[in-house]
């Protein structure tokens, strides 16, 4: 077996024979590199061996040198039979990895949606036809097993027919000799007939092992196989025991039972599978190969199959400016908790050698893709050109996506944008790994203004690494259920990782206007202060999302929050989380403080105070939220007879006839003695009995609004002279609209 690494520069003399017949590129300095990945059999008399060209992701840059696994110069492992510096586990990995690459290329080639012209294919080896060669590659063994199954269905049928011939027939001699009979109507009836005994059949056992191997390589590697038998196969943990040595041992025990050429050939294949170092004979009468040029196209197809959507609007994947997006899919947005509000995710796959950085050109292209997606989205809502067939088609079939721009705040939703790079697991494991890259630049950003996440020109890109071994093996299996399950998992992962990145940079809040505040008017009046910081991502358009850069580049985050809290309920709320339960609880608890109640038909008490008494009344009510009216039997100063409706007073207006303060009054006042009313704001000191109302202190915004609604000219006219307390219709002292 010969190993060549894609795009590595070899000295021409080192690979002259190995690459004979392959279109390799040689530069003027005498170095050769190959832009293929795959498998071919070299018929050169000096080679006559399988040559695997493996992907460049195996290479790692160490001190300016390209090393396989970060250890070996590619030249050291060209001929593993002549010189093998690899450990046994590394060698085993190379053997199995070659199988996965082969399978991935086959799946790519069979999918007619792909650019199959880059695949060069000629029939792979068969067992027992034409001239033969010795081979011990695991791929040859697997292919030979699959081919044997295809070519020998008659052989299997013959064995199965012989195995079951005569089985379960009654042995009348033994039945009559050994079992009693019941005589009925002169006839003997045997209740316990003796059947032919089932013996261990070694032909059947060999077939069970063979079909169990086929079942394993179908499930594990994805090779398409047909198993036309009803044997109970060896699977799961039991088959792992066979892989760990039991298979070789059992085959050795039953080998002496076989004499036909076909049975011995089948035994050889099964034994070679469990002992992959064993040599088998395969046909070599012609050159064979499966090669793909530009493997980056295959990797792009792998990622698109496992992550992207096929049904993408024509104007998005293939953009009007000639640019083509690698991967796109519609999924739950970053800023909302609602699954029925999808947004398009934009991805670009990077097939590099280990350690290579993302170039500036790639970053710029991703930002351009995002701008084009925004414009496409806005065209759905703002452009109604009936003659534009593509636009009308997109409106009809993709018009369910939310508008990216919020017309109230003029903020833009965050466009998820990412790179996904191939990375080789350090332990050479095929385990599922998707994580933020370990390179220096884990994300990229572009903006025109500071502290404006929800701005059209604020664009972000996240960079992920994916285990190359896992995605290649998953794609090669071609199992639709496994691919769909991973697609759902990785999309959730991408979304949560981008959210985590944003959370590291921004503090997120949710806010809803106080009952007395018109949110739209407020945001219009304070447009410059809130532009790019506020967006409406939720189903409830009365709830806004606020994002503030944690670095506070403008130095006014605290000031803005303080101002917003005067007019909105503001809570900390992580990106994509549902704020409604918390906001509803706060509004239920505190909302009444901000409400301007219905005033028509309501009664109010007006109490006139002079000088410091007027100023001190606010302090007293803040300390003790009660107001006492002195009650006595005869008419006096600052007292009130119990007039009809006194207990249903809604407002208390305290005035000095120049200005006033308005308070909400709760219904159902109570009588208290003077002793119980000490320190309380009252109409008269040292009265025997007071009618006491509980006063609600409104929020300063509401208090200001209500006070501004009162017409002081009407107050002076209706109140008249003196300082007594009077009961009036509240609407009689309000300004005319």
Residue pairs with C-beta under 8 A, 6 or more apart in sequence:
1 49
1 50
1 51
1 52
1 80
1 81
1 95
1 136
1 137
2 18
2 42
2 47
2 49
2 50
2 51
2 52
2 78
2 79
2 80
3 51
3 52
3 54
3 74
3 77
3 78
3 80
3 94
4 10
4 15
4 18
4 19
4 34
4 51
4 52
4 53
4 54
4 74
4 78
5 53
5 54
5 55
5 56
5 58
5 59
5 66
5 68
5 74
6 34
6 35
6 36
6 37
6 53
6 54
6 55
6 56
6 295
7 33
7 34
7 35
7 56
7 353
8 33
8 56
8 59
8 66
8 74
9 27
9 31
9 32
9 33
10 31
10 32
10 33
10 74
10 75
11 30
11 31
11 32
11 75
12 26
12 30
12 31
12 32
13 30
14 75
14 78
15 24
15 32
15 78
17 42
17 44
17 46
17 47
18 42
18 47
18 51
18 78
18 79
19 32
19 34
19 51
20 42
20 44
20 47
21 40
21 42
21 43
21 44
21 287
22 34
22 36
22 40
22 291
23 36
24 32
24 33
24 34
25 32
25 33
25 34
25 35
26 32
34 53
35 293
35 294
36 53
36 120
36 291
36 292
36 293
36 295
37 53
37 54
37 55
37 101
37 105
37 291
37 292
37 295
37 298
38 52
38 53
38 101
38 102
38 105
38 120
38 289
38 290
38 291
38 292
39 50
39 51
39 52
39 53
39 98
39 101
39 102
39 124
39 139
39 289
39 290
39 291
40 50
40 51
40 53
40 287
40 288
40 289
40 290
40 291
41 49
41 50
41 51
41 125
41 133
41 284
41 287
41 288
41 289
42 48
42 49
42 50
42 51
42 287
43 284
43 286
43 287
48 133
48 284
49 81
49 135
50 135
50 137
50 139
50 140
52 94
52 98
52 101
52 137
53 291
54 94
54 97
54 98
54 101
55 101
55 295
55 351
55 422
55 468
56 351
56 352
56 353
57 351
57 352
57 353
57 354
57 422
57 423
57 424
57 468
58 68
58 69
58 424
59 66
59 67
59 68
59 74
59 353
59 354
60 66
60 67
60 68
60 69
60 70
60 353
60 354
60 355
60 424
61 67
61 353
61 354
61 355
61 356
62 70
65 73
66 73
66 74
66 353
67 73
67 74
68 74
68 77
69 90
69 424
69 428
70 354
72 85
72 86
76 83
76 85
77 83
77 84
77 85
77 86
77 94
80 86
80 91
80 94
84 91
86 94
89 428
90 428
93 428
95 137
95 138
95 139
95 276
96 138
97 469
98 137
98 138
98 139
99 138
99 139
99 142
99 221
100 221
100 469
100 472
100 473
100 476
101 472
102 139
102 290
103 221
103 222
103 223
103 476
103 477
104 298
104 302
104 472
104 475
104 476
105 119
105 290
105 291
105 292
105 298
106 290
106 476
107 222
107 475
107 476
107 478
108 114
108 116
108 119
108 292
108 298
108 301
108 302
109 116
109 119
109 121
109 290
109 292
111 301
111 305
113 310
114 297
114 301
115 297
118 292
118 293
118 294
118 297
118 298
119 290
119 291
119 292
119 293
120 289
120 290
120 291
120 292
120 293
121 289
121 290
121 291
122 286
122 287
122 288
122 289
122 290
123 286
123 288
124 143
124 288
124 290
125 135
125 140
125 143
125 144
125 147
125 282
125 283
125 284
125 288
126 144
126 147
126 151
126 282
126 283
127 144
127 147
127 148
127 265
127 269
127 280
127 281
127 282
127 283
128 265
128 281
128 283
129 283
129 285
130 283
130 284
130 285
130 286
131 283
131 284
131 285
132 281
132 282
132 283
132 284
133 281
133 282
133 283
133 284
134 279
134 280
134 281
135 279
135 280
135 281
135 282
136 272
136 276
136 277
136 278
136 279
136 280
138 276
140 280
140 282
141 269
141 272
141 273
141 276
141 280
142 217
142 221
142 223
142 273
144 269
144 272
144 280
144 282
145 210
145 213
145 214
145 217
145 269
145 270
145 273
146 214
146 217
146 223
146 224
146 225
148 265
148 266
148 269
149 210
149 214
149 225
149 226
150 226
152 262
152 266
153 228
155 262
156 207
156 228
156 229
159 203
159 204
159 207
160 207
160 229
162 203
163 201
163 203
163 204
166 196
167 196
167 198
168 195
168 196
169 195
169 196
170 193
170 194
170 195
171 193
171 194
171 195
171 196
174 194
175 190
175 192
175 193
175 194
176 190
178 194
179 190
179 191
179 192
179 193
179 194
181 188
181 189
181 190
182 188
182 189
182 190
182 191
183 189
202 254
202 257
202 258
203 257
203 263
204 231
205 250
205 254
206 254
206 258
206 263
206 266
206 267
206 270
207 229
207 231
208 231
208 232
208 233
208 234
209 234
209 242
209 247
209 250
209 251
209 270
210 266
210 269
210 270
211 227
211 229
211 231
211 233
212 233
212 234
212 235
212 239
212 242
213 270
213 273
214 225
214 227
215 225
215 227
215 233
215 235
216 235
216 239
217 223
217 225
218 224
218 225
219 477
220 477
221 473
221 476
221 477
222 476
222 477
222 478
222 479
227 233
234 242
242 250
242 274
243 274
245 274
247 270
247 273
247 274
248 271
248 274
248 275
251 267
251 270
251 271
251 274
252 271
255 267
258 264
258 267
268 280
269 280
271 278
272 278
272 279
272 280
292 298
295 351
296 351
299 349
299 351
299 422
300 326
300 327
300 349
300 351
302 471
302 472
302 475
303 326
303 327
303 347
303 349
303 420
303 466
303 471
304 326
304 327
304 349
305 475
305 483
306 471
306 474
306 475
306 483
306 486
306 487
306 490
307 327
307 329
307 347
307 420
307 487
307 490
307 491
308 326
308 327
308 328
308 329
308 347
309 328
309 329
309 330
312 328
312 329
313 376
313 394
313 397
313 398
314 390
314 393
314 394
315 376
315 390
315 391
315 394
316 325
316 328
316 344
316 372
316 373
316 376
317 324
317 325
317 328
318 324
319 325
319 369
319 372
320 372
321 368
321 372
323 365
323 368
323 369
323 372
325 346
325 347
325 348
325 369
326 347
326 348
326 349
327 345
327 346
327 347
327 348
327 349
327 420
328 344
328 345
328 346
328 347
329 344
329 345
329 347
329 491
330 342
330 343
330 344
330 345
330 401
331 342
331 343
331 345
331 416
331 491
331 495
332 338
332 339
332 341
332 342
332 343
332 495
333 341
333 342
333 343
333 402
333 413
333 414
333 416
333 537
333 576
334 343
334 413
334 414
334 416
334 495
334 498
334 499
334 502
334 575
334 576
335 413
335 414
335 535
335 537
335 545
335 575
335 576
336 537
336 538
336 539
336 576
337 538
337 576
337 577
337 578
338 538
338 539
341 402
341 537
341 539
342 400
342 401
342 402
343 401
343 402
343 404
343 413
343 415
343 416
344 373
344 377
344 401
344 415
345 416
345 417
345 418
345 491
345 494
346 366
346 369
346 370
346 373
346 415
346 416
346 417
346 418
347 417
347 418
347 419
347 420
348 362
348 365
348 366
348 418
348 419
348 420
349 419
349 420
349 421
349 422
350 356
350 358
350 362
350 419
350 420
350 421
350 422
351 421
351 422
352 421
352 422
354 423
354 424
357 439
357 440
357 441
358 419
358 421
358 439
358 441
358 444
358 463
362 419
363 444
363 461
366 417
366 419
366 444
366 461
367 417
367 446
367 459
367 461
369 417
370 415
370 417
370 459
371 459
373 415
374 404
374 405
374 412
374 415
374 456
376 394
377 401
377 403
377 404
378 403
378 404
378 405
379 391
380 391
380 394
380 395
380 398
380 399
380 401
380 403
381 403
383 391
385 391
386 392
402 413
404 412
404 413
404 415
405 411
405 412
405 413
405 456
406 412
406 413
406 454
406 535
406 536
408 519
408 520
408 523
408 536
408 541
409 454
409 523
409 530
409 531
409 534
409 535
409 536
409 544
410 527
410 531
411 454
411 455
411 531
411 532
411 533
411 534
411 535
411 536
412 454
412 455
412 456
412 458
412 535
413 454
413 535
413 537
414 453
414 454
414 460
414 502
415 459
415 460
416 462
416 494
416 495
416 498
417 459
417 460
417 461
417 462
418 461
418 462
418 463
418 464
418 494
418 498
419 437
419 461
419 462
419 463
419 464
420 464
420 465
420 466
421 437
421 463
421 464
421 465
421 466
422 465
422 466
422 468
422 471
423 433
423 437
423 465
423 466
423 467
423 468
424 467
424 468
424 469
425 431
425 433
425 467
425 468
425 469
425 470
428 469
429 467
429 469
430 467
430 469
430 470
430 473
431 467
431 470
432 467
432 470
432 486
433 465
433 466
433 467
433 470
434 464
434 465
434 466
434 467
434 490
434 493
434 494
435 464
435 465
436 442
436 462
436 463
436 464
436 465
436 497
436 501
437 463
437 464
437 465
438 465
439 463
441 463
442 462
442 463
442 501
443 460
443 461
443 462
443 463
443 501
444 460
444 461
444 463
445 458
445 459
445 460
445 461
446 457
446 458
446 459
446 460
447 455
447 457
447 458
447 459
448 455
448 457
448 458
449 455
449 457
449 458
449 532
450 549
450 553
450 554
451 532
451 533
451 548
451 549
451 552
451 553
451 554
451 557
452 458
452 531
452 532
452 533
453 502
453 506
453 532
453 533
453 547
453 549
454 532
454 533
454 534
454 535
454 545
454 547
455 531
455 532
458 532
460 498
460 501
460 502
462 494
462 497
462 498
462 501
464 494
464 497
474 482
474 483
474 486
475 483
495 576
499 574
499 575
499 576
502 508
502 547
502 575
503 574
503 575
504 550
505 549
505 550
505 551
506 547
506 548
506 549
506 550
506 575
507 547
507 548
507 550
507 557
507 572
508 545
508 546
508 547
508 572
508 573
508 574
508 575
509 545
509 546
509 547
509 548
509 561
509 570
509 571
509 572
509 573
510 538
510 543
510 544
510 545
510 546
510 570
510 571
510 573
510 579
510 582
510 583
511 534
511 543
511 544
511 546
511 564
511 568
511 569
511 570
511 571
512 519
512 542
512 543
512 544
512 568
512 569
512 583
512 587
513 519
513 522
513 542
513 567
513 568
513 569
514 567
514 568
514 569
514 591
514 594
514 699
514 701
514 702
515 587
515 591
515 594
515 595
515 596
516 594
516 595
516 596
516 699
516 701
516 702
516 705
517 567
517 568
517 594
517 701
519 542
519 544
519 568
522 567
523 530
523 534
526 563
529 560
529 563
530 560
533 546
533 547
533 548
533 560
534 544
534 545
534 546
535 544
535 545
535 547
536 543
536 544
536 545
537 545
538 545
538 578
538 579
538 580
540 580
543 579
543 580
543 583
544 568
545 573
545 575
546 564
546 570
547 575
548 557
548 560
548 561
549 557
552 558
561 570
564 570
566 700
566 701
567 701
569 583
569 586
569 587
569 590
571 579
571 582
571 583
571 586
573 579
573 582
592 696
593 696
593 697
593 698
593 699
593 702
594 698
594 699
594 701
594 702
595 702
596 702
596 705
596 706
597 650
597 664
599 650
599 651
599 709
599 730
599 731
599 734
600 731
601 729
601 731
602 650
602 651
602 729
602 730
602 731
603 645
603 648
603 649
603 650
603 651
603 727
603 728
603 729
603 730
604 649
604 650
604 651
604 652
604 653
604 727
604 728
604 729
604 730
604 733
605 629
605 649
605 651
605 652
605 653
605 665
605 693
605 725
605 726
605 727
606 653
606 655
606 715
606 719
606 725
606 726
606 727
606 728
606 733
607 652
607 653
607 654
607 655
607 683
607 725
608 655
608 656
608 657
608 719
608 722
608 723
608 724
609 617
609 654
609 655
609 656
609 723
610 656
610 723
611 656
614 654
614 655
614 656
617 654
617 661
617 681
618 654
618 661
620 679
620 680
620 681
621 627
621 663
621 681
621 695
621 697
622 697
623 679
624 679
624 680
624 681
625 694
625 695
625 696
625 697
626 677
626 680
626 681
626 692
626 693
626 694
626 695
627 652
627 663
627 665
627 680
627 681
627 682
627 692
627 693
627 695
628 672
628 677
628 680
628 681
628 682
628 683
628 690
628 691
628 692
628 693
629 639
629 640
629 682
629 683
629 690
629 691
629 692
629 693
629 725
630 638
630 639
630 640
630 682
630 683
630 684
630 687
630 689
630 690
631 639
631 640
631 641
631 642
631 671
631 687
631 689
631 690
631 691
632 639
632 687
632 688
632 689
635 641
636 684
637 684
637 723
637 724
638 683
638 684
638 723
638 724
638 725
639 683
639 684
639 687
639 724
639 725
640 646
640 683
640 691
640 724
640 725
640 727
642 691
643 727
645 727
646 669
646 691
646 727
647 667
647 668
647 669
648 667
649 665
649 667
649 669
649 693
649 727
650 664
650 665
650 667
650 730
651 662
651 663
651 664
651 665
651 730
652 662
652 663
652 665
652 693
652 695
653 660
653 661
653 662
653 663
653 710
653 715
653 730
653 733
654 660
654 661
654 663
655 661
655 712
655 715
655 719
657 712
657 715
657 716
657 719
658 712
659 707
659 712
660 707
660 710
660 712
660 715
661 703
661 707
662 698
662 703
662 706
662 707
662 709
662 710
663 695
663 696
663 697
663 698
663 703
664 695
664 696
664 698
665 693
665 694
665 695
665 696
666 693
666 694
666 695
666 696
669 691
669 692
669 693
669 694
670 691
670 692
671 689
671 690
671 691
671 692
672 689
672 690
672 692
673 688
673 689
673 690
674 686
674 687
674 688
674 689
674 690
677 690
677 692
680 690
680 692
682 690
683 725
697 703
698 706
709 734
709 735
710 733
710 734
710 735
711 733
711 734
711 735
711 736
714 732
714 733
714 734
715 733
718 726
718 728
718 732
718 733
719 726
